[in-house]
Amino acid sequence: MTDFYDRAQALEQLQRDAALARQLANITHRASLSHCEDCAEPIPDARQRIVAGCSRCVQCQQEFERYEQAR
């Protein structure tokens, strides 16, 4: 028999999975930028093909992720 907390946790997991699926769909359908949105340097073609929807060069993406992680 499940209790209130188990059902709430299951619902939260379903909502989280749905949100992640929506984000993934947005990323894979969005075209990559040709130039980095932070430093305006060209993004290599290989990165654009491998990381669908990328908007930053590798260096700027790493800095962005470090900043987000520190927040």
C-alpha positions as CSV (number, residue, x, y, z in Angstrom):
1,M,0.0,0.0,0.0
2,T,1.4,3.4,-1.0
3,D,1.1,6.4,1.1
4,F,0.8,10.1,0.3
5,Y,4.5,10.7,0.1
6,D,5.1,7.8,-2.2
7,R,2.5,9.0,-4.7
8,A,3.9,12.6,-4.4
9,Q,7.4,11.4,-5.2
10,A,6.2,9.3,-8.2
11,L,4.3,12.4,-9.5
12,E,7.3,14.6,-9.1
13,Q,9.5,12.0,-11.0
14,L,7.0,11.9,-13.9
15,Q,7.0,15.7,-14.0
16,R,10.8,15.9,-14.0
17,D,11.1,13.3,-16.7
18,A,8.6,15.2,-18.9
19,A,10.4,18.5,-18.4
20,L,13.8,16.9,-19.3
21,A,12.2,15.3,-22.4
22,R,10.9,18.7,-23.5
23,Q,14.3,20.3,-23.0
24,L,16.0,17.6,-24.9
25,A,13.5,18.0,-27.8
26,N,14.2,21.7,-27.9
27,I,18.0,21.2,-28.0
28,T,18.0,18.6,-30.7
29,H,15.7,20.6,-33.0
30,R,17.5,23.9,-32.6
31,A,20.2,24.8,-35.1
32,S,23.7,25.4,-33.8
33,L,25.1,28.9,-34.0
34,S,28.0,29.6,-36.3
35,H,29.6,31.9,-33.8
36,C,29.9,31.8,-30.0
37,E,27.2,33.9,-28.2
38,D,29.8,34.9,-25.6
39,C,33.1,35.6,-27.4
40,A,31.8,35.8,-31.0
41,E,34.5,33.4,-32.3
42,P,33.5,30.8,-34.9
43,I,32.3,27.5,-33.6
44,P,34.0,24.6,-35.3
45,D,31.9,22.6,-37.7
46,A,32.7,19.4,-35.9
47,R,31.3,20.8,-32.6
48,Q,28.2,22.0,-34.4
49,R,27.5,18.5,-35.8
50,I,28.3,16.7,-32.6
51,V,26.5,19.1,-30.2
52,A,23.2,19.9,-31.8
53,G,22.0,23.3,-30.8
54,C,25.3,24.5,-29.4
55,S,25.6,28.3,-28.9
56,R,29.0,28.5,-27.3
57,C,32.6,27.5,-28.2
58,V,34.1,24.8,-26.0
59,Q,36.0,27.3,-23.8
60,C,33.0,29.5,-23.2
61,Q,30.8,26.5,-22.5
62,Q,33.2,25.2,-19.9
63,E,33.3,28.6,-18.2
64,F,29.5,28.9,-18.3
65,E,29.2,25.4,-16.7
66,R,31.7,26.3,-14.0
67,Y,29.8,29.5,-13.2
68,E,26.5,27.7,-13.1
69,Q,27.9,25.0,-10.8
70,A,29.3,27.6,-8.4
71,R,25.9,29.3,-8.1
